[in-house]
């Protein structure tokens, strides 16, 4: 899929997810889930109940002792007097007195309120008359209203799901200023301040957290005055059936009396214990961060890690929401973030799956159209399964064919190199690795110049022939591969080893020179000696010279044939007694040495020396060396057999004139020349000697000084026997 289209789809899904999450936040779509988190934070973040707040409860015990509710206001007056005697800081009397009762009892209660001077009274609320909506304030009766320290509403605000989480700091009423909440009004009257707002949630201590005393115990004087001195006293009904218990969250105890709710409000006012919602901008920014983090992961992470990122973002959203409420008194609903994550991951996954399915089908169609042998019907439950099965078949088939082609390339006897457009090495076959002497990993990316430096190689003038530093020669065949995909240009180079062919060609040239010169010269001499002009010479002398030239031709032919055969036939390697071999060589040279006035001596130790050698070939080697020494003027030729470490040694030493300068540099060169006392040679004999010793795995060296003789040293592998 083109990157621009992929980005457009990603951005569209990102924006759509943000819109859905924002709508869920605004519409409280996830309110039930969010409230479950908030309820736990409201209780976890609440401070311990303040011991300076005491509830005097009109409970079942008090009703049993003092009579059924409602009590005569004179009893309430007596309760207020008992509390006032202990000098509390303030009293919040959570009982409505909006209607007059017995005049004497009302007067008694008003007198008690005036004596105490610190009693707060609630106002009642009623629907506004002649209005479709709205509320009016119903204050206490005049005498009590005038005697009260402060008045305010004690209305309870339940959320849509039932529990009480918030209050109305100021309740709007028809025809006058908003009525403050009684607990907040008392807190301000006592010199405090608060920051409560209508959308703030209350930190709630679990039901039963505040110190509670039965009203009957206070009336009978059972409660010591020091228990109430300096405290804020809240007097209210808590007995079942008095309609003053309200639902709260399960962590807070499920049900809580109105008196305890007032106690929580009063304590929160002094501690800033309200949880305020984050501003719209901050909330949306958090939505953007958490959802954006997931969408960013879609670009850089694998699918399994994207799933973990989604889970991590969800866990972070829950943790941040909870900790902000508990530690900072701020609230941001985690539900919209979680909803966005739940929508984003499968939506993006579906879109990517659709894109991948289309990509796979397109690739499969492309492969099938270009390779007819790859067409096959794909089975599967759905289109994705069919695409996967089809591509699986294609991949397996192409993998097998690639393996086959790889084996073909590796089996190629010639070295194959593949270069990119900058002539940097991409790959090579096994044969190329062998001739380069290094693995592909060590040379990958190197240029042609760097590769040539590795082998000390040089290309010919037309770059069709490559010569290695060790003397090997290769023909270079080059071609350019067909551009495809990421390989815009590839260059192929194949090296064919022609070292043997070039060597054979050189030998053929030398052979032609030999035939045209060395072999031709004696024949021309023979023709001259048999012509009419040769009659001036005595027949016996002429025939002797003819015989000499014929012998020379025969020797050249024998040496040439022996040298040629040496490279073709296998050696018959066996344990060979070198002492016996040298004795036989000396015996065979006896006649020639006698004719030339020379002597051949073999020096062999008492212990036999055995070497791994072909006896016939090695005898020919010794005959050549001894015969050459006698032929070119030596009067004494010595053959010495010895052992040095793990090698058997034969030394042939003569007192002849030594090698001429033109042969001393390379005495074993084929078709060379040698001059000594008017005699010349082709060098075939020494070439044969060198080749024969090399085939035995041995070594031969030559040391020659003009006028001081020549020494040949042969080293051969010792026999194990």
Helices and strands as residue ranges (DSSP letters): H 3-26, H 31-44, E 53-58, H 60-66, H 73-85, E 90-94, H 103-116, E 119-127, E 135-138, H 142-147, E 150-153, E 157-158, E 164-166, E 170-173, E 176-180, H 182-189, E 201-202, E 211-214, H 215-219, G 225-227, E 232-237, E 245-247, G 250-252, E 255-257, H 258-271, E 274-277, H 280-300, H 303-323, I 324-328, E 330-331, H 335-370, G 372-374, H 383-411, E 415-419, E 425-428, H 430-436, H 440-443, H 448-455, E 458-459, E 465-467, E 473-481, E 490-497, H 499-516, H 518-529, G 532-536, H 539-566, E 574-577, H 578-588, H 590-596, E 599-603, E 610-613, H 615-631, E 636-644, E 647-654, H 661-664, E 674-676, E 679-681, H 684-695, E 699-705, E 709-717
